[in-house]
Amino acid sequence: MAPRAFPPILPHRPIFLEVSNFPSTTTTTTTAIQPPPLKPPVLSISFQQPRPESPQETPTMADTAVEFLSLIGLKEMEWCLFAETLAVVAVGAPPRDKAEGQWWMAAQWAPYQREGEPVQSCILVQTRFRGKQDGVPASRTLKAYVTWQLETLEQEEQECLEVTDTVMACPLPCVLPTAMGCALQWCLPGSLVPCKATLRPHPTEKTTHIVTHKHGMTVWKTLQEGEAEPQFQSFSYSRAKLRGLLLEGAGLLLLRVLARRQTMPSELVFPAINTEGDLCTSSYCALGIQWQAVGSAEAEVFVIQRAVHTSTGTSAVWHSSFLPNGRLAQLMQIGSPVLMLLQDESILSKSGKFKPQLPFPKEHLDWEEDIQLYSCFLDRKDELQLSHAAYLQQHPEVRALLSDFLQALLLQQPPDPISFAAEFFAHQRPIGTPFAYTRAGSPLSNSSPGHSPTNSK
């Protein structure tokens, strides 16, 4: 008998045999006869998230930063509105009090208005540095408008290096006519004398201007090198990337707030923007209370470390030493050849804890072993003894007064001798009257009869 032929089974249509003749209480069982599995195309659905503009930014960091800034009160911020000046000195170069420049900072209330918007009151933060950077004259300025919640509305930083180029003398003789000038431009037209070695100014200015708006923040960068054409660059950040952002001007105010509190969380990190206009992070940590030299005195300071971390792994670190009133005593960038110091010692008397230093080191002196000092001591001792004896001879009533007091003290033996002495001498007769005190109200008025407190002669 020939076997029965079955229709071919298509790969894409499995056959199911259903058995349903069991009681209703039994679960229906379905059996499928499947061909070898095929590998269907994989369909993946993903939602592309916007790429973070800085790997350090995380929602947790932004939320923590916003929460910390929201706890700063208006009254606390008003204590931070003042101006201060520090002297720029070289690190380790004697004498340290020889200033090579100046650093200045001021914070005050100021109006701020944008085009088409009402005027609002905010804090104007300004800093100015004038000194040398690697031996080159340099200056830096900062101007920022900040709300009292430390949100930056607008900020501009400008840095200038007064570099000079050296123009060397021409090593070749001139072969062109005088009217045409030097072919190599080593001497001026109309002159056969080559230029001598001179210094030509070649300043370099870099400006970073930041403005916040309803869509986020825009950064403009300008670079001017000598007489060359300026270079411009601008870019923007969305508002979602700016939660908890703390720029340079707001960071300086935060340092004053932390200095007055003299306490801070162990890990305090904020989103920030570096001098190049790139997103990064800035961290703050306390280094504790130390004693540092301020002029000719020592003061107790609270040291805070501030570090700006870039995406490339490099960090710029500053150590700021604050007095209890929030004023800077020292500002130093790690690795910099200069630091900023407070030299006005009058501020220390207003800040509280400080120790005046002697202009010379204190040395132990054994005066008993020094012949000259010991001789002076003996002379002074004899002089005082003669002076004391002469005074007692001129005022015999002193002996009677002391005798009266000791007699009364020993007779009554009061539990508080100091109060007894104050009351005893308060009832003495004025100078010029016969030496006797008034018994009424005297501490001896309660003395036993037969014991006269006075010594009569």
Order of alpha helices (4+ residues) and beta strands (2+ residues): beta-beta-alpha-alpha-beta-beta-beta-beta-beta-beta-beta-beta-alpha-beta-beta-beta-beta-beta-beta-alpha-beta-alpha-alpha-alpha
